[in-house]
């Protein structure tokens, strides 16, 4: 079965989505969320700074293991209120075979704030 793809876009459309790498500097449980999640603080370096994100990644990750890990996130979506928490960036991942999120991470350490291309 072939999965339906999104409509073709131009490269300029892709460039509008600002995906950056950052290092998780804080991770804590988010019990107020409707679905199990963590509250993250991600450091994107001096140009962008630290941003908050709510991430439904509790299946494969523990809060204490996330600190120091680099992740990819969309940094130019408007902030989104999730319960009592304001999420400023969208942390990115892929679903595993059961739909649980697996984080997108660089293979090697890279400078925080680097842009996906």
C-alpha positions as CSV (number, residue, x, y, z in Angstrom):
1,X,0.0,0.0,0.0
2,X,1.4,3.4,-1.0
3,X,1.0,6.2,1.5
4,X,-0.5,9.4,0.1
5,X,2.1,12.1,-0.2
6,X,1.5,15.8,0.5
7,X,1.2,18.0,-2.6
8,X,4.5,19.0,-4.3
9,X,6.0,22.2,-3.1
10,X,8.6,24.6,-4.3
11,X,12.0,24.8,-2.6
12,X,11.2,28.4,-1.4
13,X,8.2,26.9,0.4
14,X,10.5,24.4,2.2
15,X,12.8,27.3,3.2
16,X,9.9,29.0,5.0
17,X,10.0,26.2,7.6
18,X,13.0,27.1,9.9
19,X,14.3,23.8,11.4
20,X,17.2,24.2,13.8
21,X,19.3,22.0,16.0
22,X,19.4,22.7,19.8
23,X,20.5,21.0,23.0
24,X,18.0,20.1,25.6
25,X,19.1,21.8,28.8
26,X,16.0,21.0,30.9
27,X,13.4,18.2,30.8
28,X,10.6,17.6,33.3
29,X,7.4,15.6,33.3
30,X,4.3,17.5,32.2
31,X,1.4,15.8,34.1
32,X,-1.1,18.5,33.1
33,X,-0.9,17.5,29.4
34,X,-3.8,15.5,27.9
35,X,-1.3,12.9,26.5
36,X,1.9,11.9,28.3
37,X,4.6,14.6,27.6
38,X,7.7,16.4,28.8
39,X,8.3,20.1,29.2
40,X,11.6,20.8,27.5
41,X,13.9,23.8,27.4
42,X,16.1,23.7,24.3
43,X,19.2,25.9,23.8
44,X,19.5,27.0,20.1
45,X,22.6,29.1,20.7
46,X,23.1,32.9,21.0
47,X,21.2,33.8,17.8
48,X,17.9,32.2,19.0
49,X,18.4,31.5,22.6
50,X,16.5,29.1,24.8
51,X,13.0,28.0,23.8
52,X,10.3,25.9,25.5
53,X,8.7,22.8,23.9
54,X,6.1,20.3,25.0
55,X,7.0,16.9,23.5
56,X,5.0,13.7,23.6
57,X,8.2,11.5,23.8
58,X,7.6,9.6,27.0
59,X,7.5,6.2,25.4
60,X,11.1,6.0,24.5
61,X,12.8,8.6,26.7
62,X,13.2,9.5,30.3
63,X,13.4,13.2,31.4
64,X,16.9,12.7,33.0
65,X,18.2,11.1,29.8
66,X,17.1,13.9,27.6
67,X,19.4,16.7,29.1
68,X,22.4,17.2,26.9
69,X,20.8,15.5,23.8
70,X,20.6,17.5,20.6
71,X,17.3,17.6,18.8
72,X,15.7,19.2,15.7
73,X,12.8,21.7,16.0
74,X,10.8,24.1,14.0
75,X,11.5,27.5,15.5
76,X,9.3,29.8,13.4
77,X,5.8,28.5,14.2
78,X,3.7,30.8,16.5
79,X,3.8,29.8,20.2
80,X,1.1,27.3,21.2
81,X,-0.7,27.1,24.5
82,X,-0.8,23.5,25.8
83,X,-2.6,23.4,29.1
84,X,-0.8,25.7,31.5
85,X,2.4,25.6,29.3
86,X,3.4,27.8,26.3
87,X,5.2,25.7,23.7
88,X,7.5,28.0,21.6
89,X,9.0,25.4,19.2
90,X,7.9,22.1,17.7
91,X,10.4,19.3,18.5
92,X,10.6,16.9,15.6
93,X,10.4,13.1,15.4
94,X,9.1,10.2,13.4
95,X,6.6,7.6,14.6
96,X,7.8,4.1,15.4
97,X,5.8,1.0,14.3
98,X,3.3,1.7,17.2
99,X,3.1,5.5,16.6
100,X,5.4,6.5,19.5
101,X,7.7,9.4,18.7
102,X,11.4,8.8,18.0
103,X,13.4,12.1,18.0
104,X,15.2,13.4,15.0
105,X,18.8,13.9,16.1
106,X,22.1,14.7,14.3
107,X,24.6,11.8,13.9
108,X,27.4,14.0,15.2
109,X,27.4,16.9,17.6
110,X,26.9,20.1,15.7
111,X,26.7,23.8,16.8
112,X,23.4,24.8,18.4
113,X,21.3,26.9,16.0
114,X,22.4,25.2,12.8
115,X,19.7,25.3,10.2
116,X,18.5,22.2,8.3
117,X,19.1,22.3,4.6
